């Protein structure tokens, strides 16, 4: 599929009226988990687009471009509101959170398996194990706070719920989250898409936790959202550092619109809910119109051919969301002890004792027994006799198999 060849309306004809902007919400008990994750992904993609275009406008002194941006940004806002309201009123904060983390796991794993860019792949595999552990922590919080909670039902049993790299080990010196950027013109188009997609997705999670932490109903939950929200800050810093920082604002705009069109068409191609599928179709056509406008602005104002960014426009292999249980287990087994070390990743056992990682850990964690990600597991063990898990087989890491004691040292302290 080529979005540049897709028939579209003029951009001005694409506005979504207020009645249409408020859609029928999905049924949280009947909707496929991957429909829910697509809703979250595309909501986050629109959020990223809106704020990118605001930043672009603040750095642009060309009125023609700013006016074009204002029209597109307004429609991106309309799309975002429409998608966000697909979430039903009766879906709790934690139920939504489980979907956020399932998306983080299966999206990250899928992108890692299909990207040939080694730098991208290493970053994806590294953060994958951390989002995997977050699903485990939030699932256990759900067991404490919601009677009859069934996180395994929420993920459709497509994603295992078991410890990953323990959350306590995620707190790194900020400089260790910044990785080597790609050169867009020398990179595969899919790799450019990967950096855009995962940055938007993780930013959406970061923003959600930033805002939700203050509204959660008890202290433990508020602390857990704030704590894991800080890890999402690390993930966004890592992923955005992969993108080519030398691209002009107009070139970035073209890639943003191309990414959105790619995601909507991918969602459209695998969506089974006919009502939501129609929304993906409409939004895809809108994004094709936005892309054509962005390309026009690039070619007119910078005399730059879009072929250097998106070739002839044909989409690479589409994104398909699905189960990745075995892949996650393999990554867990071989990379559990990794941490960040400036632009690289390193086995924690090879770090120098005075490494920034250990200094930052000591500064942030005075007593692990008072840290929410550990407390929530301990409280579940105290109440139910063991932690909550959904596993097809025991955790591949021996140190994480004990269901009656949370490991606070693995990947964090040298033996």
Secondary structure, DSSP 8 states (H G I E B T S, - for coil): -BTTTS----GGG----HHHHS-----TTTS-HHHHHHHHHHHHHHHHHHHHHHHHHHT---HHHHHHHHHHHHHHHHHHHHHHTTS-TT--HHHHHHHHHHHHHHHHHHHHHH---HHHHHHHHHHHHHHHHHHHHHHHHHHHHSTT--HHHHTTTSS-BS--S-GGGG---GGGG------GGGS-HHHHHHHHHHHHHHHHHHHHHHHHTTTSSSHHHHHHHHHHHHHHHHHHHHHHTTS-TTS-HHHHHHHHHHHHHHHHHHHHHH---HHHHHHHHHHHHHHHHHHHHHHHHHHHHH---THHHHTTSB--S-------HHHHHHHHHHHTTEEEETTEEEEGGGS-TT-HHHHHHHHH-S-GGG-HHHHHHHHHHHHHSS---B-SSS-SSGGG--TTS--SSTTTS--
